[in-house]
Amino acid sequence: MVGVKDPQHPELAEMTLTDVMAALSDPLRIGLVRLLSDGHERGWGELRTPVSKSTLSHHLRVLRAAGLTRTRQEGTRCYVVLRREDLHARFPGLLDAVLAAADSEGVGSQVGLATGRPPK
């Protein structure tokens, strides 16, 4: 419906630095962002983490509420994608800096894909 706000995904102007930074304060969530930084939409079932499905769901909900990701449901399946362009428009350079630091320190390396492919 045109003009109806989606409460699950904040608009660009609604994204706040404190919400984004709070969402990025957890190593597992950084790992999810690293994994999604390749731009591909991923089904939740593709994500491999050392936590239960309910805990993974919580982490994905935090990322979505902060505006870092967009989730869509198709039947009983859920898919998630990183809102890279929106993040860059709202906070230029922030995502690249976080990804570079996380990569150099190995933060979030416990997150991967079900296929065994390593994150970016």
N, C-alpha and C positions, 0 to 999 in steps of 0.2 A: 504494500500500500504506500503510495507516494506521500511524503510529508509526515509519516509516522515514525517516531524515533524508536530505534531498537535498544532496549535497556541493557542488553547483554554486551553491546559493543559501543564504547564511548565514541562520540564524534571527535574529530581532530581537535577542536577548540576545548573540548572537555578533558582531554588528556592532561594530566598534571605531572610535573617532574617528580614530585614526592611519591605519587602512585607508581610511576614507572620504576623509580629507584627502589622502592619497597618491594616491588615484584621481582626485581633483579637481585635482591639481597640473599637469595637462596641458591646454593650451588646446583641443585637439581633443576631449578627453573632456568638458570643460565645454560645448563646443558641442553634443555629443550629448545631454548632460543638459538644456541649454536647449531643444533641439528636442523632446525627450521630455516636457518639463515641461507640455505641453498635456494630458497624460493619455491620449493615444491610443497604442495599441499600433502599432508600425511594423514592417513587414517589412524585413529587412536590405537587400533590393534597392531599397527606397525611399530609403535614406540616401545622400546625396551628400557626399563628403569629398574633400580633395585628396591622399588616400593610397591605396595599393593595397588590394585586398580583404583580403589577409592581414594588413596593418597595421590595417585597420579591425576585423577579427576580434580582433586582440590587444587593441585599446582597449575593445571591447565585453566581452571576457573579464575585463579589469581591473575594469570597472564592475560586472560581475556578481559577481565574487569579493569585492568590497568590500561588496556588498549594496545598491548603488545601483539596480540594474536586475534585472528578472526576464526570463529568456529561455525561450521555449518553441519546440519544434520540431513542425512539422506536415508530415509527409512529408519532402521535401527542403528545405523552407523553414523559416527561423528568424524569429521575431518577438521584439521586445524592448519592454518597458514600464518606465517609471520607477516605483520603489517609493516614491512620494511619501508616502503615509500612514505606511509603516514608518519612513521617514527622519524624518518629523515626530515620530512617537512616541518614537523613540530619541534624536534630537538636535533638540529643538524650536527652530525658527527658523533652523537652519543652512542648509537648502536655500534658503529665501527670501532670506537674506542673500547667499548665493553667487550666486543668479540675478540679484538686483538689482545687485550689483557687476559681474557679467559683462556684463549689459545696458548699464550705464552706461559701461563701458570697451570694449565691442564684442568681448569675449573669446569666441572660438568662432564668430564670425560666418561662418567659412568652411564651416560645416556647414549643409546644407539638405536639401530633399526632391527626389526625382527629378522631381516635378511642377513644380518651380521655385518652389513656395511658400516664402517666407522662414520661418526659425524664429521662434518666439514672441518 
